[in-house]
């Protein structure tokens, strides 16, 4: 699930969520609207605060393997379709 979708969860208090992950309401709004990408330092907190519904991989799809090599070791890259035998 992506962060904007998660933040629309009925009953979710965005201000409380922002406090839990250590950002201001304004910064959370910027993350939600795509104005600013989520910096890597906040991704683990978002993953924890969302009970794993929003993952670091979803928050940082282009660089999560470089940012969290321990996580990358648990999730090897999928084989490229062109490298599969036919």
C-alpha positions in Angstrom: 0.0 0.0 0.0 1.3 3.5 -0.7 1.5 6.2 1.8 -1.3 8.4 0.4 -3.7 5.5 0.4 -2.7 4.5 3.9 -3.3 8.1 5.1 -6.9 7.9 3.9 -7.6 4.9 6.2 -10.8 5.7 8.1 -10.2 6.7 11.7 -6.5 7.4 11.1 -5.3 10.6 12.9 -2.8 12.2 10.6 -1.5 14.5 13.3 -0.8 11.6 15.6 0.8 9.6 12.8 3.1 12.6 12.0 4.1 12.8 15.7 4.7 9.0 15.8 7.1 9.2 12.8 8.8 12.3 14.0 7.7 14.9 11.4 5.5 18.0 11.3 2.0 17.9 9.9 3.2 20.0 7.0 6.0 17.6 6.2 3.6 14.6 6.3 1.3 16.5 3.9 4.3 17.0 1.5 5.0 13.3 1.6 1.4 12.5 1.0 1.0 14.8 -1.9 4.3 13.9 -3.5 5.7 17.4 -3.1 8.7 16.0 -1.3 9.9 12.4 -1.4 10.1 10.6 1.9 13.8 10.8 3.1 15.2 7.4 4.0 15.6 8.3 7.6 11.8 8.3 8.0 11.0 5.2 6.1 11.5 2.7 8.9 9.3 4.7 11.3 6.6 4.8 8.6 6.8 1.1 8.1 6.5 0.5 11.9 3.8 3.1 12.5 1.7 1.6 9.6 2.2 -1.9 11.0 4.0 -2.9 7.8 1.2 -1.8 5.5 3.5 0.9 3.9 7.0 -0.6 3.3 10.4 0.9 2.8 10.4 -0.7 -0.7 7.2 1.2 -1.6 8.4 4.4 -0.1 11.8 4.3 -1.9 11.3 2.0 -5.0 14.4 3.2 -6.8 17.0 3.0 -4.1 15.8 0.8 -1.2 18.3 -1.9 -2.0 21.2 0.5 -1.7 19.8 2.2 1.3 18.9 -0.9 3.3 21.3 -3.7 2.1 20.1 -6.0 5.0 16.6 -5.7 3.7 17.8 -6.3 0.1 19.5 -9.5 1.3 16.1 -10.8 2.5 14.5 -9.9 -0.9 16.7 -11.0 -3.8 15.9 -9.2 -7.1 13.5 -11.1 -9.3 15.1 -12.6 -12.4 14.8 -10.4 -15.5 12.2 -11.8 -17.8 14.6 -11.8 -20.8 17.1 -14.0 -18.8 14.6 -16.8 -18.3 15.0 -19.8 -20.5 12.3 -20.4 -23.1 
